[in-house]
């Protein structure tokens, strides 16, 4: 990921927090089938390995898991908040006009090679943990055990799980750090005043 020094984020707890706050990740691999990408909810075990370990599953019908099985290098992309930045937000626009549009955003890229598994109990533990995470906060959380056992057993046969120790982790926080203090404030105020919730979220991060 191209990351100018002003935007580099190397704080491991912060990178882990962004991973945890991302509801859907993009898993990218390259192998005999060429480039493949899947969009997946993942779990992070932050204390497993120097950078943490990611857990997820793919449908057996999805050929991408076979690339993981061969040890192919994987890239997992966690996209954070983002917003279009208009030149009109910059006070410097009125001073010299030398401004152009850009985009502010957060992103984390995780790299590593995965272990693929199909053990039924391990898969059940994984899908249960994923379910519990995303059902948390609901008035009546659904649990894997709520479904008939034979039905879940059949569903587990249709997926493969993977554990991906993170070998390298890159973070980018592009929040106008390369602009003047006045321009940064202008962007923050401009986004905060937007009716778009994505813009407002980005403005909150700039504070």
C-alpha positions in Angstrom: 0.0 0.0 0.0 1.5 3.4 -1.0 1.7 5.3 2.2 3.5 8.7 2.4 5.2 9.1 5.8 2.6 11.6 7.0 -0.1 9.0 6.8 1.7 5.9 8.2 0.1 4.2 11.2 2.3 1.7 12.9 0.5 1.6 16.3 -0.4 -2.1 16.7 -3.2 -1.7 19.2 -4.7 1.0 17.0 -4.4 -1.2 13.9 -6.1 -4.1 15.8 -8.9 -1.8 16.8 -9.6 -0.8 13.2 -9.6 -4.5 12.3 -12.1 -5.2 15.1 -14.3 -2.4 14.0 -14.4 -3.5 10.3 -17.5 -5.7 9.8 -16.4 -7.0 6.4 -12.9 -7.6 5.0 -11.6 -8.4 1.5 -9.4 -11.4 1.2 -7.2 -11.3 -1.9 -5.0 -14.1 -3.2 -3.0 -14.9 -6.4 -2.5 -18.3 -7.8 -3.3 -20.6 -10.8 -6.7 -19.0 -11.1 -5.2 -15.6 -11.2 -6.3 -12.9 -8.8 -9.2 -13.9 -6.5 -11.1 -11.8 -3.9 -13.7 -12.7 -1.4 -15.6 -10.5 1.1 -15.8 -12.0 4.5 -16.4 -11.3 8.2 -13.3 -12.2 10.1 -12.3 -12.7 13.7 -9.0 -11.4 15.2 -7.1 -13.1 18.0 -4.7 -10.2 18.8 -2.4 -12.2 21.1 -1.7 -15.1 18.7 1.6 -14.3 17.0 3.5 -11.0 16.9 0.7 -9.2 14.9 -2.3 -11.4 15.7 -4.1 -14.1 13.8 -7.2 -13.8 11.6 -9.9 -16.5 11.4 -12.6 -17.0 8.8 -14.2 -19.4 6.5 -15.0 -19.9 2.8 -17.6 -21.9 0.9 -16.1 -25.2 -0.4 -17.6 -24.2 -3.7 -15.3 -21.1 -3.7 -12.0 -22.1 -5.3 -10.1 -19.5 -3.4 -9.6 -21.7 -0.4 -7.5 -24.0 -2.6 -5.0 -21.2 -3.1 -4.8 -20.8 0.7 -4.3 -24.5 1.0 -1.2 -24.4 -1.2 0.3 -21.7 1.0 -0.3 -18.7 -1.3 0.4 -15.3 0.2 -2.8 -13.6 1.1 -3.7 -9.9 1.5 -6.6 -9.0 3.7 -8.0 -5.4 3.3 -9.9 -3.7 6.1 -11.4 -0.4 4.9 -12.3 2.2 7.5 -14.1 5.5 7.3 -13.6 7.6 4.1 -14.8 10.9 2.7 -14.3 13.1 -0.4 -12.5 16.3 0.4 -13.6 19.4 -1.6 -11.0 22.1 -2.3 -13.7 24.5 -1.0 -13.0 23.3 2.5 -9.5 24.8 2.4 -9.0 28.4 3.6 -5.9 28.4 1.4 -8.2 28.2 -1.7 -9.1 31.9 -1.2 -5.4 32.8 -0.7 -3.8 31.3 -3.8 -6.2 28.8 -5.4 -3.6 26.1 -5.6 -5.8 23.3 -4.3 -7.3 20.1 -5.8 -9.8 17.5 -4.5 -8.6 14.5 -2.6 -10.0 11.7 -0.5 -9.4 11.1 3.2 -9.6 7.5 4.5 -8.4 4.8 6.9 -7.2 1.4 5.7 -5.3 -1.6 7.2 -3.6 -4.3 5.1 -2.7 -7.6 6.6 -0.4 -10.1 4.9 0.3 -13.8 5.6 -0.2 -17.4 4.6 -3.1 -19.3 6.0 -3.7 -22.8 7.4 -6.9 -24.3 6.1 -9.0 -26.7 8.2 -12.2 -28.7 7.9 -12.5 -30.3 11.4 -16.2 -30.1 12.3 -15.7 -29.0 15.9 -13.2 -26.3 15.0 -15.6 -25.0 12.3 -18.5 -25.0 14.8 -16.4 -23.0 17.3 -15.5 -20.5 14.6 -19.0 -19.9 13.2 -20.3 -19.8 16.8 -17.7 -17.1 17.7 -18.5 -15.1 14.5 -22.3 -15.3 15.2 -21.9 -14.3 18.9 -19.8 -11.3 17.9 -22.4 -10.0 15.3 -25.5 -10.9 17.3 -24.1 -9.1 20.4 -26.3 -6.2 21.4 -29.5 -7.6 19.9 -32.5 -8.0 22.3 -32.7 -11.7 21.5 -29.3 -12.9 20.1 -29.5 -15.8 17.8 -27.1 -18.7 18.5 -25.8 -21.5 16.4 -27.4 -23.9 18.9 -30.8 -22.5 18.1 -30.8 -24.3 14.7 -31.3 -28.1 14.5 -28.0 -29.9 15.1 -28.3 -32.0 11.9 -28.9 -28.9 9.8 -25.8 -27.2 11.2 -23.8 -30.4 10.7 -24.7 -30.2 7.0 -23.9 -26.6 6.7 -20.4 -27.1 8.2 -19.7 -29.7 5.6 -20.1 -27.0 2.9 -17.4 -24.7 4.3 -13.7 -24.7 5.1 -12.1 -22.6 7.8 -8.7 -20.8 7.8 -6.3 -19.3 10.3 -4.1 -16.6 9.0 -1.2 -15.5 11.2 -0.5 -11.9 10.3 3.1 -11.7 9.1 3.0 -8.1 8.1 0.6 -5.3 9.0 0.3 -1.9 7.3 -1.9 1.0 8.4 -2.8 4.3 6.7 -4.6 7.2 8.2 -5.0 9.9 5.5 -6.6 12.7 7.5 -5.1 15.8 5.9 -2.0 15.7 8.0 0.0 17.1 5.1 -2.1 20.3 5.1 -1.8 23.5 7.2 -3.5 23.7 10.6 -6.1 26.0 9.0 -6.8 23.7 6.1 -7.1 20.7 8.5 -9.7 22.6 10.5 -11.5 23.6 7.3 -11.8 20.0 6.2 -12.9 18.9 9.6 -15.6 21.6 9.8 -16.7 21.0 6.2 -17.2 17.2 6.7 -18.9 17.7 10.1 -21.4 20.0 8.5 -22.2 17.4 5.8 -25.5 15.6 5.9 -23.7 12.4 4.9 -23.0 10.1 7.9 -19.8 8.8 6.3 -18.5 12.4 6.1 -19.4 13.0 9.7 -17.7 9.9 10.9 -14.5 11.0 9.2 -14.7 14.4 10.7 -15.0 12.8 14.2 -11.8 10.9 13.5 -10.0 14.1 12.6 -10.7 15.5 16.0 
